[in-house]
């Protein structure tokens, strides 16, 4: 059995800019890039977390690692660091991985707390658009270019988080469409992780649940799909297979086509029919 090919962006001397790089999927991606002797530009909010990452990925010879503590929701923060990055890497960057995200608990109910929506969208949506606006020219200057937007699925239970990630989904689709004409050497990939054990979950689970994937598994799957040229990278986990994911996506699409209520598979009047459909009955 042959191993899956590695995308050409992962090679010695290439440069990756990763947001949310201090933990979880961002840290796992940094580890993979570092293993290929790539230069790393690590962005995150936690200065302490970034310092730990710098210790884990020290500069060696011509391979360099740098970090910047940044509020991704602030375009001014981006504008302050971009000139420094351009000065260090005048030839541009090969991989832009926009990964920073947050899940904020409302002080009141979901629908009574405007700050819950405001802060969630600021990081989970504007954090992506700011990164694109600030860094896309650096990606265009590089070679073997792969900007990568990272997103999550949207079950009920956290409307601001889900809506902010749905916006990223649409932004990535438009970016892919526009760059296919304007900059065809750049490929865009939308990563939709399944249940992944990251810093989001450590408060609820001390140890990784059996059903969850590790961040490293997500990166393995992402790299395989990138090598295959896929835009939509929908990760399974240890409980949900790719086949079941496909059935769930089809069911959600058919909510519109069959004029069912939204999020129908979680409603008790539709739950049994949805279950039978997913089980192939």
C-alpha positions in Angstrom: 0.0 0.0 0.0 1.4 3.4 -1.0 1.3 6.3 1.4 -0.8 9.3 0.5 1.1 12.0 -1.4 2.1 15.1 0.5 1.0 18.5 -1.0 4.0 20.3 -2.5 3.5 23.2 -0.1 5.0 21.0 2.7 8.7 21.2 1.9 12.0 22.6 3.3 12.3 26.3 3.0 8.5 27.0 2.5 6.9 29.3 5.0 3.6 28.8 6.9 1.6 31.4 8.7 -0.8 29.8 11.2 -3.4 31.5 13.5 -4.5 29.8 16.7 -1.1 28.2 16.6 -0.6 27.7 20.4 -2.9 24.7 20.8 -5.2 22.2 19.2 -5.3 21.9 15.4 -3.1 24.9 14.8 -0.4 23.5 17.0 -0.7 20.1 15.3 -0.3 21.8 11.9 2.7 23.7 13.1 4.3 20.4 14.2 3.7 18.9 10.8 5.1 21.9 9.0 8.1 21.9 11.3 8.7 18.2 10.5 9.1 19.3 6.9 11.7 22.0 7.9 9.3 24.8 7.0 9.6 28.3 8.4 6.8 29.0 10.9 5.0 32.3 11.7 2.8 31.4 14.7 0.0 33.8 15.7 -2.1 33.5 18.8 -3.7 35.5 21.6 -1.8 33.7 24.4 1.7 35.0 24.8 2.5 32.2 27.2 1.2 29.6 24.8 3.3 31.0 21.9 6.4 30.9 24.1 5.8 27.2 24.7 5.4 26.7 21.0 8.7 28.5 20.3 10.4 26.1 22.7 8.9 23.2 20.8 9.8 24.5 17.4 13.1 26.3 17.8 14.8 28.0 14.8 17.6 25.8 13.4 20.0 27.0 10.8 18.1 28.6 7.9 14.7 27.3 9.2 13.1 29.9 11.4 10.2 30.2 13.8 8.7 33.4 14.9 5.6 34.3 16.9 3.3 37.2 17.3 0.6 37.7 20.0 -2.3 39.1 18.1 -6.0 39.9 18.4 -7.2 38.4 15.1 -10.4 40.4 15.3 -8.5 43.6 15.1 -7.3 44.7 11.6 -5.0 47.1 13.3 -3.2 44.2 15.0 -2.8 42.6 11.6 -1.5 45.8 10.1 1.1 46.2 12.9 2.6 42.7 12.3 2.5 42.3 8.6 5.4 44.7 7.8 7.6 42.8 10.3 6.6 39.5 8.6 7.3 40.9 5.1 10.7 42.1 6.2 11.6 38.7 7.5 10.1 36.8 4.6 10.3 39.1 1.6 9.6 36.2 -0.9 6.2 35.7 0.7 4.5 32.7 2.4 3.4 29.4 0.9 0.7 28.4 3.5 -1.8 30.6 5.2 -3.8 28.6 7.8 -6.6 30.6 9.4 -7.6 28.6 12.4 -8.2 30.9 15.4 -11.6 30.5 17.0 -13.5 30.8 20.2 -16.7 29.5 21.9 -18.1 32.1 24.2 -20.7 31.4 26.9 -23.4 34.1 27.0 -24.0 35.9 30.3 -27.7 35.6 29.8 -29.6 33.4 27.4 -28.4 33.1 23.8 -31.0 35.5 22.5 -30.6 38.1 25.3 -26.8 38.8 25.1 -25.6 40.9 22.3 -22.0 40.7 23.4 -22.1 36.9 23.0 -22.9 37.4 19.3 -20.5 40.4 18.8 -17.5 38.8 20.4 -18.0 35.4 18.7 -18.3 37.0 15.2 -15.4 39.3 15.8 -13.0 36.3 16.3 -14.6 33.5 14.4 -15.5 35.5 11.2 -13.6 38.8 11.2 -10.5 36.9 12.4 -10.6 35.1 9.0 -11.5 38.1 6.8 -8.8 40.2 8.5 -6.3 37.4 7.9 -7.2 37.2 4.2 -7.1 41.0 3.7 -3.8 41.4 5.6 -1.9 38.3 4.3 -3.2 37.4 0.9 -0.6 39.6 -0.9 2.1 37.7 0.9 0.6 34.4 -0.3 0.5 35.6 -3.8 4.2 36.4 -3.6 5.0 32.9 -2.5 5.1 29.7 -4.5 3.0 26.5 -4.2 0.4 28.6 -2.4 -2.3 27.1 -0.2 -4.4 29.4 1.9 -6.5 27.3 4.2 -9.7 28.3 6.0 -10.7 26.2 9.0 -14.3 25.8 10.0 -16.6 23.6 12.1 -20.0 21.9 11.8 -23.1 23.6 13.0 -25.5 21.5 15.1 -28.0 23.4 17.3 -27.0 24.6 20.7 -24.7 27.6 20.1 -26.2 29.9 17.5 -23.5 32.6 17.4 -20.7 30.0 17.0 -22.5 28.1 14.3 -23.5 31.2 12.4 -20.0 32.6 12.6 -18.6 29.4 11.2 -21.3 29.2 8.5 -20.1 32.7 7.4 -16.5 31.3 7.1 -17.9 28.5 5.0 -19.3 31.1 2.5 -16.2 33.3 2.6 -14.0 30.4 1.7 -16.2 29.4 -1.2 -16.1 32.9 -2.6 -12.4 33.1 -2.1 -11.9 29.9 -3.9 -14.1 31.0 -6.8 -12.4 34.4 -7.2 -8.8 33.2 -6.9 -9.4 30.4 -9.4 -9.5 33.2 -12.0 -7.3 35.9 -10.4 -4.6 33.7 -8.9 -4.9 30.1 -10.2 -1.7 29.0 -8.5 -3.4 29.5 -5.2 -5.6 26.7 -3.8 -8.2 27.2 -1.1 -9.3 24.5 1.3 -12.1 24.5 3.8 -11.4 22.2 6.8 -14.5 21.1 8.7 -13.3 19.0 11.7 -15.5 16.4 13.3 -15.4 15.8 17.0 -11.8 16.8 17.8 -10.3 16.8 21.3 -8.7 20.3 21.6 -8.5 23.0 24.2 -12.2 23.7 23.7 -13.0 20.4 25.4 -10.4 19.9 28.2 -12.7 21.6 30.7 -15.4 19.1 30.0 -13.2 16.0 29.4 -10.0 15.5 31.3 -9.0 12.7 28.9 -9.8 12.4 25.2 -13.2 10.7 24.7 -13.0 7.5 22.7 -15.3 9.0 20.0 -13.1 12.0 19.4 -10.1 12.4 17.0 -6.9 14.0 18.0 -5.7 17.2 16.3 -3.0 15.1 14.7 -5.5 12.9 13.0 -7.3 15.9 11.7 -4.1 17.2 10.1 -3.3 13.8 8.6 -6.8 13.8 7.0 -6.5 17.4 5.8 -3.1 16.8 4.2 -4.4 13.8 2.3 -7.4 15.7 1.0 -5.3 18.7 0.1 -3.0 16.4 -1.9 -6.2 15.2 -3.7 -7.1 18.8 -4.6 -10.3 18.8 -2.5 -11.9 22.1 -1.3 -14.3 20.6 1.2 -12.4 18.6 3.8 -15.1 17.1 6.0 -13.4 15.1 8.7 -14.9 12.0 10.3 -14.2 11.0 13.8 -14.3 7.7 15.8 -18.1 7.9 16.0 -19.1 9.4 12.7 -17.9 7.9 9.4 -17.5 9.8 6.1 -20.6 7.9 4.9 -22.7 9.0 7.9 -21.5 12.6 7.4 -22.6 12.5 3.8 -26.1 11.2 4.8 -26.4 14.0 7.4 -25.4 16.7 4.9 -27.9 15.3 2.4 -30.7 15.3 5.1 -29.9 18.9 6.0 -30.0 20.0 2.3 -33.3 18.2 1.9 -34.8 20.3 4.8 -34.9 23.0 2.2 -35.9 20.9 -0.8 -38.6 19.0 1.1 -39.8 22.1 3.0 -39.1 20.6 6.4 -38.4 22.8 9.4 -34.7 23.8 9.9 -32.5 21.5 11.9 -35.2 18.8 11.5 -33.1 15.8 12.5 -32.8 17.2 16.0 -36.6 17.7 16.3 -38.5 14.9 18.0 -41.2 14.7 15.2 -38.4 14.0 12.6 -35.8 12.2 14.7 -37.1 8.7 14.0 -37.3 9.2 10.3 -33.8 10.8 10.2 -32.4 7.8 12.2 -33.9 5.3 9.8 -32.5 7.2 6.8 -29.0 7.3 8.4 -29.3 3.5 9.1 -30.3 2.8 5.5 -33.7 1.6 6.4 
